[in-house]
Amino acid sequence: MTQREKIHELLDIVLDGNGNNARSREKTGMLPTLFFNYSGHVNDIDIYLHSDGWRSGESADRDWTIRLDAPISQNTIDSLRGAVNKALEDTDEVEVLRRDIGRAEEELSRKKDSLKEMKKKLKKKEKKNEAHDK
């Protein structure tokens, strides 16, 4: 299979998984959303998979960067196909909501840690200012 045929196969996998209509969680619910970007200036393809549908500000669950200056491996094609097929099969609303809750809990935990650090920094600055004022 030529490099061009492999690129077409990657695009076919994306289109099979995503369809060719606008796709976001608000429009299509829990169906996966895929992005396929060709960057001619660096000659690579980036593919992003949002398994539970795309929402603004959320990162992709999986991504592939495929450099076209080397042959595309069958493993890359198989990996993409497997991930897309799994995402299409795994659209049970209960499971998706569990994953959403898990992601939200992780984000909340990161924000709490950041807030703790900010509070520590504030206390240090306040103590420093108090000492300076005396």
N, C-alpha and C positions, 0 to 999 in steps of 0.2 A: 504494500500500500504506500502511495507517495505521501510526502509531507502535506501537500494540499488536501489529499483525501482524508488524512487524519484530522486536519483542521475542520473540515466539513463534518466529520464524525463527531467531534467535540461540540460543534454548533448544533448538530442534530440532537445530541443528548440534552443540551440546554433547552432547545425548543420543545422536545418531547416532555421534559419535566416541567417547563414553565408555560407552555403554550405560546401563542403569539399575540396575546392580549395584555393590557395593563394588569399588573399583578401587585397587589398590596394586601395586607391583612384586612384592611377595611373593606376591600372589594371582594376578596376571595376567601376570607376566613383563614383557616389553618393550612391551606395549600402552600407548598414551598414556592419560593421566588428565587430565580437565578439571574445573575448578571453576567454578561459576556462582553469583555472589553478588549479590543485589539488596539495596541499602541504601536503605530507604524514607525514612530521615531526611535523606538528601542527594539522593535520587532519581537514583541511578546504578546501573549494573551493572558488576561487575568479573568478567572471565573470565580464568582462568589455565590455561595449557597446559603440562603436563609431558610432553614428547614421548616420553620413554623410560620412562614410568610414574612414579608418585608415590612418593617416599621421604621419610620424616620429616627435616626440617631442610634439604631441598634447595629452592632457589628454582625458580620456573617458568621455562621456556625463553622463553615469550612471554606477554604479558598485554595485555589491553585494558580500559580504563576508558571506559565509555560513559555520558556525561551525557544524561539523558533530558529535560532542559529544552530541548534542541535536536533537530531531526530526526536520526534515525540514518541515516548515509550508506550507500549501496550499497557503497562502497569498504570500509567497516568490515565489513560482512557478508561480502563477497567475500574480504577478508583473513583473517578467521576461518576461513571454509570452506576456503580454500587451505591454511592452516597445519595444520588438522585432517586434511585429506586427505593431505597430505605426511607427517604423523606416522603416519597409519595405514599408508601404503605403506612407510615407512622403518623397519621393525621388525626388520631383519636383525640377528641377535644379534651378529655380528662387528662390524658398524658401531656398534651401541649400546655394546658393550664398548670400542671405540676412543674413543667420545665420553666414556664414564665415565672412562677413563684420562686423557684430556685434561683433564677437569674436576678430577680428583684431582691431577694435576700442577700445574695452575694454583693450586689451593688450597694445595698444599705449598709452592709458590714464594712465595705471599703470607705463609704462616706463617714461612718461613725469613727473609724480609725483616723481618717483625715481630720475630722472635727476634734478628736482628742489631741492630736498633734498641734492643731491651731490653738487650742486652749492652753497647752503647755507653753507654747511660744508666747502667748499673751501674758501669762503669769510671770514668765521671766522678764518680759519687757516692763511690766508694771512694777516688779521688784526693783529693776534697774532704775526706772524713773523715780521711784520713791527714794532710793538711796541717793540719787543725783539731786533731788529736791531738798534733802536735809542738809 
